[in-house]
């Protein structure tokens, strides 16, 4: 049964989404119309990849949360599907917050999400309660489960919070024939913790353990957890609120962290050994992964940051998009990210140069564009003299320029979008550390209109940021050094989506 609220959202989307087409990037997911945030339910269903997302179709600001819906066969070309969930039930009357999805053995698709409801206290304060709900469907239409919520305050430890209890990420463990879910929570010290629950049928759940907790070390509330094995390690990812900066690793505000360690299935204990930021750019939050049938662990994230969402063009019709899905691996105890390999199927014209000497600002024939996949390899001309910096200038015209600068002496890369169309006084510059390499570096840059995603040294670091340029004419690219020269190889493809 489609509720009036859901039908209204579907009709609204159908009526207005075409007007937003001119604002859309080529190959990154956007909402039909209005606002989107976190990716939800990123999963495989009947051989296709489904992605849902936090959605408020009626405005370009956050509001009562629905779930929007798209699917794809290759992570690049997406098909829009009707709105999947509206906040139309008692258990989610104030919002269907983030969650996840899987295919049940009987062929139905299960969505697990956070239902939100508000309660007015006698002293006038409004409190928001969060609990976990289910919806079951066929890949297009979903029925809310009659016994929602399936996890609420009565299922969590005494010192856990029923107010901050959200973002369930569900999976099925084949060996154990059990379903598991991790949910973000806030412990007694006010900082984040990740709760683990289990179920034999995905409908009836029991608390298992506190998998890990923040102890005020990495931000406060831990949102949007995900938990999976990868290359012999166990990975817990989460998006902390209220992070404090630590060197160049973590910046203030909304961050993302990957905790790498081991998981003992017997005791259900996760032992954390390494902690790192996931993305070192500006616009990246709430990542979620899926396991593809070919064994790849693929991650997608909201290409935004809560602190900058007010900084948008007047009268825009859509606000928010997703990152390019990224393949994850682990190397030398680091999470490695690279664009999904399917991107290569959309490579258009190739432009290739080898051993280009860069000792001043250089433009190269055929190297320009705003929808590109470009890899640049830099090496010093000789071992004795290290250059001061190398710059890759993107989206250039007389006035604008996005800069990626590598400083070999400090082992840092800087992204700088100060001159990229924004008139807001927000973060435009960020530095991050890369592996020392005697001045050699590989930078892969994927641009899609107003987004830039950088992958350093085959994905050892990733950095994502948005530009605020009005049109695509700012498309020049140049290369520059100071204090020495480099040799550069470059391979550049236009991305062409038919
Ligand atoms: C993260 C988040 C989630 C929540 C959702 C609400 O960006 O705050 O914790 O479920 O957004 O839209």
Boltz pocket constraint, residues with backbone or C-beta under 6 A from the ligand:
constraints:
  - pocket:
      binder: B
      contacts: [[A, 37], [A, 38], [A, 54], [A, 65], [A, 97], [A, 98], [A, 114], [A, 166], [A, 167], [A, 223], [A, 224], [A, 285], [A, 286]]
      max_distance: 6.0
